[in-house]
Every structure is written in structure tokens, then in C-alpha cells.
Amino acid sequence: MRIGILGAGISGLSLGRLLSNDFTVELLERGSIYGGIARTKNVNGIAYHKVGGHCFNSKYNDVLDFVFKEVLSKSKWHNIQRNAVIKYKNEEVSYPIEFAVKEIYNFDKELALSITKDFLNANDDFEYADLEDWFRKKFGNTLADSYFLPYNEKIWNRPPNEMSPAWVEGKLPIPNKMSFFNALISNEEDKMPHSTFYYPDSNDQNTFIDSLAQGLNITCNYNVDQIVYNSNKKCWIVNGDKEYDILVSTLPMNILPSLIADITSEIIEAAGNLKYNKVTTMLWETKGTERTWTYVPDKANFFHRYIHIGSFYYPRKNVSITEVVGTKTYEEMVENGKQDPFLIKPLDYNVSDHAYVVFDENYEIATEKIKQYLASRDNIYTHGRFGEWQYYNMDVCIKQSIDLAAKINSKYSGNS
Ligand SMILES: Cc1cc2nc3c(=O)[nH]c(=O)nc-3n(C[C@H](O)[C@H](O)[C@H](O)COP(=O)(O)OP(=O)(O)OC[C@H]3O[C@@H](n4cnc5c(N)ncnc54)[C@H](O)[C@@H]3O)c2cc1C
């Protein structure tokens, strides 16, 4: 059987890898090279992650086995200890903030007391009006008002009371009262997910992406703009010239319906209700730091996060990436950077397309309608961070690929 995979980012590549032994697989990619938003650009020998900064780890053993045993041997990665801080009240405190109350106590005892009282008294009844309510009930009002709400307003480009809390459980590590109390009285290390992570020894995430793509049949510079189902031949026809028995799209869910020739207006309308954010990043030469990330809730600095990508490299380099949600000009990025003497010189700049899907009050109904519609059609799947309209990291994209490959194998095995 012929499988067409639309889009060759981490999701398309990992699925292609997993299906290629049993099926005839072709990937169609709009860009001039595969890798999607995880791909880096070489800037004077530095791997610039134009969208974010892609470190790797996973809580899924099958993902770790696939990556380290079948794609890029574990000996070709180095392991890095997370060293993330939050710029909070003009001080730097460790991430996650709810376990850093002792550090806050060192510079503001009243604030530390207020955080503690509010956290321990927060009444979580598991009914949340919106994302703001969720933060208040999970962390108490002081941490919500001084950190979570301003930070989340920056990363979602809208107030948290206009967002759904439905996506957040399982995505953010959530402390309970005992773990909060434990952090107050003990000196335990950070054991949260991604407290350590992997980066390729080559100091470039493209090494992993190139290994993932090895042996795959990928057609680049191919923009998919039409998908038609031919019921006589029982196959999908892409752009009028490529035929597949099974189609897997990793294209954004808000775009895919508009490409399907005989789609209903109800589904087009649902796709139109899906919102997403772009990100603008800038690569800088910096004074250098041992930190891995700095989070910035302060509104006066429009960067919400510094990714100290130089700390992912061995040996360390004095470079960082600053990130802001939405579109900013090169000049705006440079101007905003001037308030921080840590940032010495801009080296490169990028504005992404899809970066973060927005979980507003419409997204659940809209995504459900589109998924149900696609399930009613023969042999078509939507897959990946934007294909499933989710907040997936690379490892979850790979996990979803492992699960989808197993599903396709069991449904179509014997027909390959
Ligand atoms: C700012 C940021 C930071 C991140 N940091 C990390 C991190 O540190 N660690 C981590 O594990 N994950 C991280 N992620 C998540 C990670 O980037 C994604 O989970 C993963 O790269 C998504 O892969 P994908 O294949 O699903 O999507 P994409 O990479 O978007 O791939 C989709 C592909 O489809 C192609 N395409 C689109 N339209 C068409 C068309 N019409 N025709 C043909 N091709 C088309 C695109 O060009 C693209 O190559 C981060 C994400 C962001 C936004």
C-alpha cells in the first residue's frame, strides 16, 4: 500500500521511519528542507533554533528506545542539567517558582509568607471557570497575580481568563500541598520532567533530524494545495498528480480542511475558529551564563523567555535566543534588547508561522468536529503538533507516531 505523509517535520519523519519497512511511503514537504519547526539554521557555525530551542527528553520508554537505539545512538548525545530561572521582582529565582519560596524569603519575607499562606489555603474544587481561575486554585492568589497570570498573558497573547483550562492538566507539572511543603523544609533537587535533557554532541539538533530522515523518500519544495478522494480507485490524489491509499497529514488543522475538495462548509467554519500564535526570535551574542533558560513575567520587557542555547553546547558558547509571541520587527527586537546589558549583539532573527495553538473557549468544539469529520472519511489521518492542534513537544510527536504506526500496521497489515 502507498502512504502519503504531508509535511516532513518531526511528526512526519518519525511516522515515515516507523512505516517504511512495511509500506511504500512518500513525504511531501513545502520547505526546501525537512525538519519543520525543529530545524536549525547555521549562523557563523552556531545552530540557531529559529523557533524556540529544541532540547530532547521523554517520560516514554518506547520514545527513548526509538530515538537512542534506532535513530541516533545515545553515545552521540550529551546530558544537560536544567538550570532555569525566573526574573522575579528584579531578582533571579529558580524554576519552578513554587519550589523557590526559600529563595524569595531571602529578599522579601512578607512576599514569601503571602505565597505560602495562599498556596496552602488555595481551595481547589476541580471546577475551573477559565485558565485564570485554574492558576488561582492551583497556586493561590499571590503566585497567580505576581507570576503565572502576567507570564501566561505574554505567552498566549491574551488574558488567561479568555482561555480554556482544558489543555493544561498533564502539560504543566502541578505541585500538591505536600510537595510545596517539602520544598519549604528540605533541600531536595529538582526532580520535575525535563530536569535533565539531551542535546546532540555535534552541537546541532539537525544531526538528530538528519538521522531521522535517513533512507526516507522525501519530496521537498512541494506545496500541498489540493486533496481529492477518488472513490473508484479508492485512493487520495494530492495536487492532481500523486496517488496514495492512505494519507497522513501533519499540516495545521486550521489549514487541512480548506485543501480537501469536497469538504462541508460546517468544517471550514470550524477550522476558521482555530487560533494560533507565531513567535519572533532573535539570536544574540551574550555575556555568557550557566543558565539554560530565563523566564520573564515582567511586562516592561516584551521577551517572555531567554533560551541560553549556548549552554546546550559542549563547550559552552556565549549565545542566547530571546523569544516573544507574535510578530515583531528586527528593529523592535533590537530596541527591546537594549534594556538588558547581558545581550551584546544581535546575530540573526526569525518570525515563525504556526508556533503555539491557542486553547480558547472554541478550540475543543472546533477540533472535535474536524476530527469526527476526518474519521468519517476513508484512510485519512491528521497527526502532529499542529495536525492534532496540541501542545506537543518533539517526544510526544514521536510517541503519537509510534501509536499511529501501530494502528496503521494492525489495520492494514497484509495489504502492504
Ligand atoms: C517555541 C517552541 C519551542 C519548542 N521547544 C521544544 C523543545 O525544547 N523540546 C521539544 O521536544 N519540543 C519543543 N517544541 C515543540 C516541537 O517543535 C514540536 O513538537 C515539533 O517540532 C512539531 O513537529 P511537527 O512535525 O508536528 O510539526 P512541524 O514541525 O510544523 O511540521 C509540519 C511540516 O509540514 C510542512 N507543511 C505545512 N504546510 C504544508 C503544505 N501545504 N504542503 C507541504 N508541507 C507543508 C511544514 O513546512 C513542516 O515542515 C517547541 C515548539 C515551539 C513552538
The ligand as an ORCA input file, in Angstrom:
! r2SCAN-3c Opt
* xyz 0 1
  C       8.943     27.996     20.591
  C       8.955     26.498     20.636
  C       9.917     25.825     21.384
  C       9.921     24.433     21.432
  N      10.871     23.793     22.173
  C      10.890     22.439     22.224
  C      11.879     21.750     22.981
  O      12.776     22.347     23.579
  N      11.828     20.393     23.001
  C      10.881     19.681     22.326
  O      10.892     18.445     22.382
  N       9.933     20.310     21.610
  C       9.907     21.654     21.546
  N       8.948     22.303     20.803
  C       7.931     21.506     20.121
  C       8.415     20.914     18.791
  O       8.904     21.951     17.975
  C       7.273     20.237     18.073
  O       6.647     19.297     18.902
  C       7.667     19.514     16.783
  O       8.785     20.090     16.143
  C       6.456     19.541     15.851
  O       6.695     18.757     14.721
  P       5.531     18.509     13.661
  O       6.111     17.643     12.625
  O       4.292     18.053     14.330
  O       5.183     19.966     13.065
  P       6.047     20.892     12.086
  O       7.447     20.937     12.504
  O       5.284     22.170     11.961
  O       5.975     20.111     10.681
  C       4.946     20.270      9.755
  C       5.570     20.323      8.378
  O       4.528     20.495      7.410
  C       5.020     21.332      6.384
  N       3.882     21.929      5.670
  C       2.990     22.842      6.127
  N       2.097     23.143      5.155
  C       2.420     22.390      4.081
  C       1.854     22.233      2.783
  N       0.759     22.899      2.394
  N       2.437     21.352      1.915
  C       3.532     20.630      2.292
  N       4.109     20.739      3.509
  C       3.559     21.614      4.401
  C       5.843     22.367      7.150
  O       6.756     23.020      6.289
  C       6.518     21.493      8.215
  O       7.785     21.035      7.787
  C       8.943     23.700     20.726
  C       7.988     24.369     19.964
  C       7.987     25.761     19.910
  C       6.957     26.462     19.075
*
